[in-house]
Amino acid sequence: MSESLAGRGPARPADADAAADAATYADPPGLATPRIPTPWLALMAGPLSFGIAGPALVLDDIARDLSTTTGTVTWGVTAFGWGIAVGTPLMTGLLRHRGARAALGACGALVLLGALLVLTVPVLPAVIVGCALQALGTAGLTSIAMSLTGSARSMGFVTASLAVVGSTAPLAGSLVNDALTWQATLALPALSLIGLLVVIGRVSTRPASTAAFDGLGAVLLTAVVTALVFVPHHPPVAGLLSVLTIAALVWHLRRRPQGFVPAVVVRSPVFLISSVLAFLLAAVNFGLMFAVPDALADHTAWSSGEIGVAMVWPLVLGGALSWVVVALSAKVGRQPVVITLVALSVAGVVLASVSVVAVPLLVAQALASIAAASGQGVFAVHSTEAVPDEERPSAIGLFNLCYLLGAAFGPAVVSLL
């Protein structure tokens, strides 16, 4: 567990890797025993991606029905982005202090309430609040599902479900809109409740931590995340607020090292390197998800619909292959996997930058998708190896936060360029 990211992976025998993997995924207090079948965890986690990408093709219909502009309607998407960024650490903090069953119940209630709002109250404020509530809940369900995985293979399956659902979400959202309503499209994240109903009865009620809840730490982390989410939209103000809130959180961390943000997690070099790499891979992948369609529109005669269909295969391929990559990562060691994922991401950027032909552009997206989807699973394993078992929920929540921030910053950087 003390091995660094540039460690001696290739020299380790397979049985040592298997033993390390088993040790990493030994059930910490408050998590599940016996093992929960991975497909249920994936079903609980994957629908989060519907909230991110599902509304992409139905925003005009929503704006028309609500008698507003498409730009105004996108506040619902922004609210979902804010909700998953804030909800990820908050709900894993609830898991740490109240146990898995209480955390799952709270997350499920948020998802259900949000879905009911968007389904039954077709006015913009209710839609925005409903999207935010669903995001808070599904963010927690996803991080808890990752905390409950029992192996690198299981972790890879859960993170692959996020990528695969995300790649098909725009098409699925459009089909649901045509068959039912746009409100049903916005409520698609509630499908995670199906997995929740199975999982919640199989988890422990014991909390991982008996320390008093750190309310100030939770408030400060929420402030940091909120400021960071708005940096791409309002750089000067949000950037200044980010610096101030981060400084306040660091000061609080020194006063209370075992608080809402455990010092043992954020001071771990392996955790920090894993989180930064996940952030960068996500930024590249989600940035290309905006850049490649623009390039295809400029250099081909394809319609927007044809471009949308063409973009599905590289994203599905990336999500599907990531399961294999994460499963194999425990056997081949860290160093080769890290080098390979970074190389794939860099190759994707270079290929997209120099290409004006459809096939290389789509291959570039596929390379970035494989790197990001695999990186989320691989580096989640690395980050949890670096911390004590009782801090695993916090590590997963903070790691996922970094990945999601990369997903938010990537498109913003592309738009600036």
C-alpha positions in Angstrom: 0.0 0.0 0.0 2.9 2.3 0.4 4.1 1.8 -3.2 4.1 5.0 -5.1 2.4 5.6 -8.5 5.7 5.1 -10.2 6.3 1.9 -8.1 7.6 -1.5 -8.8 4.4 -2.8 -10.5 6.0 -5.0 -13.2 8.3 -6.8 -10.7 5.4 -7.9 -8.4 4.2 -11.5 -8.8 0.6 -12.0 -9.6 -0.2 -13.6 -6.2 1.2 -10.5 -4.5 -1.0 -8.2 -6.6 -4.0 -10.4 -5.8 -3.2 -10.2 -2.1 -2.8 -6.4 -2.2 -6.1 -6.1 -4.1 -7.8 -8.3 -1.5 -6.4 -6.2 1.3 -7.4 -3.0 -0.4 -11.0 -4.2 -0.7 -11.4 -5.8 2.7 -14.7 -4.5 4.1 -14.1 -1.4 6.2 -16.4 -0.7 9.1 -19.9 0.4 7.9 -19.7 -1.1 4.5 -21.2 -4.3 3.0 -21.0 -7.9 4.1 -21.6 -10.2 2.4 -20.5 -9.0 -1.1 -23.1 -7.3 -3.2 -23.4 -8.4 -6.8 -21.6 -5.9 -9.0 -24.4 -5.4 -11.5 -26.6 -4.0 -8.8 -23.9 -1.5 -7.8 -23.5 -0.5 -11.5 -27.3 0.0 -11.8 -27.2 2.2 -8.7 -24.3 4.3 -10.0 -24.7 4.4 -13.8 -27.9 6.5 -14.1 -26.1 9.6 -12.7 -24.8 10.0 -16.3 -28.3 10.5 -17.5 -28.5 13.7 -15.6 -25.3 15.0 -17.1 -25.8 14.1 -20.8 -29.5 13.1 -21.1 -30.9 16.6 -21.6 -28.4 17.5 -24.4 -30.8 17.0 -27.3 -34.1 18.1 -25.6 -33.2 21.6 -24.3 -35.0 23.3 -27.1 -38.2 21.4 -26.3 -37.9 22.3 -22.7 -37.4 25.9 -23.4 -40.4 26.0 -25.8 -42.7 24.3 -23.3 -41.6 26.6 -20.4 -41.8 29.7 -22.7 -38.1 30.7 -22.1 -34.8 30.5 -23.8 -32.5 27.5 -24.3 -29.8 29.4 -22.4 -32.0 29.9 -19.4 -33.0 26.2 -19.4 -29.3 25.2 -19.2 -29.4 26.3 -15.6 -31.0 22.9 -14.9 -27.9 21.3 -16.3 -25.7 23.6 -14.3 -27.7 22.8 -11.2 -27.1 19.1 -11.8 -23.4 19.7 -12.2 -23.3 21.6 -9.0 -25.3 18.9 -7.2 -23.0 16.1 -8.2 -19.9 18.1 -7.3 -21.3 19.1 -3.9 -23.1 15.8 -3.2 -20.1 13.6 -3.8 -18.1 14.6 -0.7 -21.2 15.4 1.4 -22.9 12.1 0.9 -19.7 10.1 1.5 -19.3 12.1 4.7 -22.7 10.9 5.7 -21.7 7.4 4.8 -18.6 7.7 7.1 -20.5 9.1 10.1 -23.9 7.4 9.8 -23.3 4.1 8.0 -24.2 2.8 4.6 -27.9 2.2 5.1 -28.6 5.7 6.5 -26.6 7.3 3.7 -28.3 5.2 1.0 -31.7 6.1 2.5 -30.9 9.8 2.4 -29.6 9.7 -1.1 -32.6 7.7 -2.3 -35.0 10.3 -0.7 -33.2 13.1 -2.5 -33.4 11.3 -5.9 -37.1 10.5 -5.4 -38.0 14.0 -4.4 -36.1 15.6 -7.3 -37.7 13.2 -9.8 -41.2 14.0 -8.5 -40.5 17.7 -8.8 -39.4 17.5 -12.5 -42.2 15.1 -13.3 -45.1 17.0 -11.6 -44.2 20.7 -11.5 -43.3 21.9 -15.0 -42.0 25.3 -14.1 -38.4 26.4 -14.4 -37.6 26.9 -10.7 -39.0 23.5 -9.8 -37.1 21.9 -12.6 -33.8 23.5 -11.5 -34.3 22.4 -7.9 -35.4 18.9 -9.0 -32.3 18.5 -11.1 -30.1 19.6 -8.2 -31.8 17.2 -5.7 -31.4 14.3 -8.1 -27.7 15.2 -8.5 -27.1 15.3 -4.8 -28.6 11.9 -4.4 -27.1 10.2 -7.4 -23.7 11.6 -6.6 -23.9 9.9 -3.2 -25.2 6.6 -4.7 -22.4 6.5 -7.2 -19.6 7.1 -4.6 -21.2 4.6 -2.2 -21.4 2.0 -4.9 -17.7 2.5 -5.6 -17.0 2.2 -1.9 -18.9 -1.1 -1.8 -17.0 -2.7 -4.7 -15.0 -5.8 -3.7 -12.2 -5.9 -6.3 -10.5 -3.9 -9.1 -12.7 -5.8 -11.6 -15.8 -4.8 -9.7 -14.6 -1.1 -9.5 -14.0 -1.2 -13.2 -17.5 -2.5 -13.9 -19.1 0.3 -11.9 -17.0 3.1 -13.5 -17.6 1.5 -17.0 -21.3 1.7 -16.4 -21.0 5.5 -15.9 -19.1 5.9 -19.1 -21.4 3.6 -21.2 -24.6 5.3 -19.9 -23.1 8.7 -20.5 -22.2 7.8 -24.1 -25.7 6.8 -24.9 -27.5 9.3 -22.7 -28.2 12.0 -25.3 -29.8 9.4 -27.6 -31.7 7.8 -24.8 -32.9 11.2 -23.6 -34.1 12.1 -27.0 -36.0 8.8 -27.5 -37.7 9.2 -24.1 -38.7 12.8 -24.9 -40.3 11.6 -28.2 -42.1 8.7 -26.6 -43.1 10.4 -23.3 -42.1 14.0 -22.3 -39.0 16.0 -21.6 -39.9 15.7 -17.9 -39.4 12.0 -18.1 -36.0 12.6 -19.7 -35.0 14.8 -16.8 -36.2 12.1 -14.4 -34.0 9.3 -15.9 -31.4 9.5 -13.0 -34.2 8.0 -10.8 -33.5 4.6 -12.5 -30.7 4.4 -9.9 -33.5 3.7 -7.3 -33.9 0.2 -8.8 -30.4 -0.7 -7.8 -30.8 1.0 -4.4 -33.8 -1.1 -3.5 -31.6 -4.2 -3.8 -28.5 -2.8 -2.2 -29.9 -1.1 0.8 -31.0 -4.3 2.5 -27.6 -5.8 2.2 -25.4 -3.2 3.8 -24.3 -2.6 7.3 -25.7 0.1 9.6 -22.5 0.7 11.4 -20.7 4.0 10.7 -17.0 3.9 9.8 -16.3 6.8 12.2 -17.6 7.5 15.6 -16.1 11.0 15.8 -18.5 14.0 16.1 -19.7 15.4 12.8 -17.6 18.3 11.5 -20.2 20.8 10.4 -17.8 23.6 9.7 -15.6 21.4 7.6 -18.7 20.3 5.6 -19.7 23.9 5.0 -16.2 25.0 4.0 -15.9 22.1 1.5 -19.3 22.9 0.1 -18.2 26.5 -0.4 -14.9 25.4 -2.1 -16.7 23.1 -4.5 -19.4 25.7 -5.3 -16.7 28.3 -6.1 -14.7 25.9 -8.2 -17.8 24.8 -10.2 -18.5 28.4 -11.2 -14.9 29.2 -12.2 -15.4 28.4 -15.9 -18.5 30.6 -15.9 -17.3 33.6 -13.9 -13.5 33.2 -13.7 -12.5 36.4 -11.8 -15.1 36.3 -9.0 -15.3 32.5 -8.7 -11.5 32.2 -8.8 -11.0 34.7 -6.0 -13.7 33.0 -3.9 -12.0 29.6 -4.6 -8.7 30.8 -3.3 -10.3 32.3 -0.1 -12.4 29.2 0.6 -9.5 26.8 0.0 -7.4 28.9 2.4 -10.1 28.7 5.0 -10.5 24.9 4.6 -6.7 24.4 4.9 -6.8 26.5 8.1 -9.6 24.4 9.5 -7.9 21.2 8.4 -4.9 22.1 10.6 -7.2 22.7 13.6 -9.2 19.5 13.0 -7.2 16.9 11.1 -9.8 14.2 11.7 -12.8 16.3 10.6 -15.0 16.2 7.5 -11.9 16.3 5.3 -9.5 13.8 6.9 -5.9 15.1 6.8 -4.6 11.6 6.3 -6.4 11.5 3.0 -5.4 14.9 1.5 -1.8 14.6 2.7 -1.2 11.3 1.0 1.0 11.7 -2.1 -0.5 8.7 -3.8 -4.0 10.0 -3.3 -3.1 13.5 -4.5 -1.3 12.2 -7.6 -4.2 9.8 -8.4 -6.7 12.6 -8.1 -4.7 15.1 -10.2 -4.3 12.5 -13.0 -8.0 11.6 -12.9 -8.8 15.4 -13.1 -6.5 15.8 -16.1 -7.8 12.7 -18.0 -11.4 13.8 -17.4 -10.7 17.3 -18.6 -9.2 16.0 -21.8 -12.0 13.5 -22.4 -14.9 15.9 -21.8 -13.1 18.7 -23.6 -12.8 16.6 -26.7 -16.5 15.7 -26.4 -17.1 19.3 -27.3 -14.1 19.9 -29.6 -14.5 16.8 -31.8 -18.2 17.5 -32.9 -17.2 21.1 -33.8 -14.3 19.8 -35.9 -16.6 17.2 -37.6 -19.1 20.0 -38.4 -16.3 22.1 -39.9 -14.6 19.4 -41.9 -17.4 17.1 -43.0 -20.8 17.5 -44.6 -22.5 15.6 -41.8 -25.7 16.8 -40.2 -25.8 17.4 -36.4 -27.8 14.1 -36.1 -25.2 12.2 -38.0 -22.4 13.7 -35.9 -24.3 12.7 -32.7 -24.7 9.1 -33.9 -21.0 8.9 -34.9 -19.9 10.1 -31.5 -21.6 7.2 -29.7 -19.2 4.4 -30.8 -16.0 5.9 -29.5 -17.6 6.8 -26.2 -19.2 3.3 -25.8 -15.9 1.7 -26.8 -14.0 3.7 -24.2 -16.5 2.8 -21.5 -16.6 -0.9 -22.4 -12.8 -1.3 -22.7 -12.3 0.5 -19.4 -13.7 -2.4 -17.5 -11.0 -4.7 -18.9 -8.2 -2.1 -18.3 -9.2 -1.6 -14.6 -9.5 -5.4 -14.1 -6.0 -6.0 -15.6 -4.5 -3.1 -13.7 -4.2 -5.1 -10.5 -2.1 -7.8 -12.3 0.3 -5.6 -14.4 1.2 -3.1 -11.7 0.8 0.7 -11.4 3.6 2.1 -13.5 2.7 0.5 -16.9 -1.0 1.4 -16.4 -0.3 5.0 -15.5 2.0 5.5 -18.5 -0.4 3.8 -20.9 -3.4 5.9 -19.8 -1.5 9.2 -19.9 -0.1 8.2 -23.3 -3.6 7.4 -24.7 -4.9 10.8 -23.5 -2.0 12.7 -25.0 -2.3 10.8 -28.2 -6.0 11.7 -28.3 -5.2 15.4 -27.9 -2.5 15.4 -30.6 -4.6 13.4 -33.0 -7.6 15.7 -32.6 -5.4 18.8 -33.0 -3.9 17.8 -36.3 -6.8 15.9 -37.9 -9.4 17.2 -40.3 -10.7 13.8 -41.3 -13.6 12.1 -39.6 -12.0 8.8 -38.7 -8.9 10.1 -36.9 -11.1 12.6 -35.0 -13.3 9.8 -33.8 -10.3 7.7 -32.9 -9.0 10.6 -30.9 -12.2 10.7 -28.9 -12.1 6.9 -28.4 -8.5 7.1 -27.0 -9.4 9.9 -24.6 -12.6 8.1 -23.5 -10.6 4.9 -22.8 -8.1 6.8 -20.8 -10.6 8.8 -18.7 -13.1 6.0 -18.1 -10.2 3.6 -17.2 -8.5 6.2 -15.1 -11.5 6.8 -13.0 -11.5 3.1 -11.9 -7.7 2.6 -11.8 -6.9 5.8 -9.9 -9.8 5.2 -7.5 -8.2 1.9 -6.6 -4.8 3.7 -6.1 -6.3 6.4 -4.0 -8.1 4.0 -1.6 -4.9 1.9 -1.3 -3.1 4.9 0.1 -5.4 5.6 3.1 -6.6 3.6 6.1 -9.7 1.4 5.6 -11.9 3.6 7.8 -11.1 6.6 5.5 -12.0 4.8 2.3 -15.4 6.5 1.9 -13.9 9.9 2.3 -11.1 9.1 -0.2 -13.6 7.9 -2.8 -15.8 11.0 -2.4 -12.9 13.4 -2.7 -11.4 11.5 -5.6 -14.7 11.5 -7.5 -14.9 15.2 -6.8 -11.6 15.8 -8.6 -12.8 13.7 -11.5 -16.0 15.6 -11.8 -14.2 18.9 -11.6 -12.1 17.8 -14.6 -15.4 17.0 -16.4 -16.5 20.6 -15.8 -13.3 22.3 -16.6 -12.5 20.4 -19.9 -15.3 21.9 -22.0 -14.6 25.4 -20.5 -11.0 25.2 -21.5 -12.0 24.1 -25.0 -14.4 27.0 -25.3 -11.7 29.5 -24.3 -9.2 28.0 -26.8 
